[in-house]
Amino acid sequence: MLWVLCRLHYGPITVPRSLRWASCGVISMSVSAAILERLFSLECEPHNIAAHDKPELNPE
């Protein structure tokens, strides 16, 4: 359905346009993957965040 709407709106899909769409897709997928990897990494788990925020007991 979406393909039909795109074809009606943009006309025939040419090679430069398809390459541009593919490059935008690759960039958006890599950014999304990097964000998800960062969100679900071990450093972002709640107990690690709490341990990092806790002041250390260093007698001065």
C-alpha positions as CSV (number, residue, x, y, z in Angstrom):
1,M,0.0,0.0,0.0
2,L,2.7,2.4,1.0
3,W,4.7,1.6,-2.2
4,V,1.7,2.5,-4.3
5,L,1.3,5.8,-2.6
6,C,5.0,6.6,-3.0
7,R,4.9,5.7,-6.6
8,L,1.8,7.9,-7.2
9,H,3.4,10.8,-5.4
10,Y,7.0,10.6,-6.6
11,G,6.6,8.9,-10.0
12,P,8.8,6.2,-11.2
13,I,11.6,5.3,-8.8
14,T,15.0,6.2,-10.3
15,V,18.4,4.8,-9.3
16,P,19.7,8.1,-7.6
17,R,16.4,8.4,-5.6
18,S,16.6,4.7,-4.5
19,L,20.2,5.1,-3.5
20,R,19.3,8.2,-1.5
21,W,16.5,6.4,0.2
22,A,18.7,3.4,0.9
23,S,21.5,5.6,2.4
24,C,18.9,7.4,4.6
25,G,17.6,4.0,5.7
26,V,21.1,2.8,6.5
27,I,22.0,5.9,8.5
28,S,18.7,5.8,10.5
29,M,19.1,2.1,11.3
30,S,22.7,2.5,12.4
31,V,21.7,5.5,14.6
32,S,18.8,3.5,16.1
33,A,21.0,0.5,16.7
34,A,23.6,2.6,18.4
35,I,21.0,4.3,20.7
36,L,19.5,0.9,21.6
37,E,22.9,-0.6,22.2
38,R,23.7,2.3,24.5
39,L,20.4,2.1,26.4
40,F,20.7,-1.6,27.0
41,S,24.4,-1.7,27.8
42,L,25.5,-2.8,31.3
43,E,26.5,0.7,32.3
44,C,22.9,1.9,32.0
45,E,21.4,-0.7,34.3
46,P,19.9,0.9,37.4
47,H,22.1,-0.8,40.0
48,N,25.2,0.3,38.1
49,I,23.9,3.8,37.9
50,A,23.2,3.8,41.7
51,A,26.6,2.5,42.4
52,H,28.2,5.1,40.2
53,D,26.2,8.0,41.9
54,K,27.0,6.8,45.4
55,P,29.8,8.9,47.0
56,E,32.9,6.9,47.8
57,L,33.9,6.5,51.4
58,N,37.4,8.1,51.3
59,P,38.6,9.3,54.7
60,E,40.5,12.5,54.3
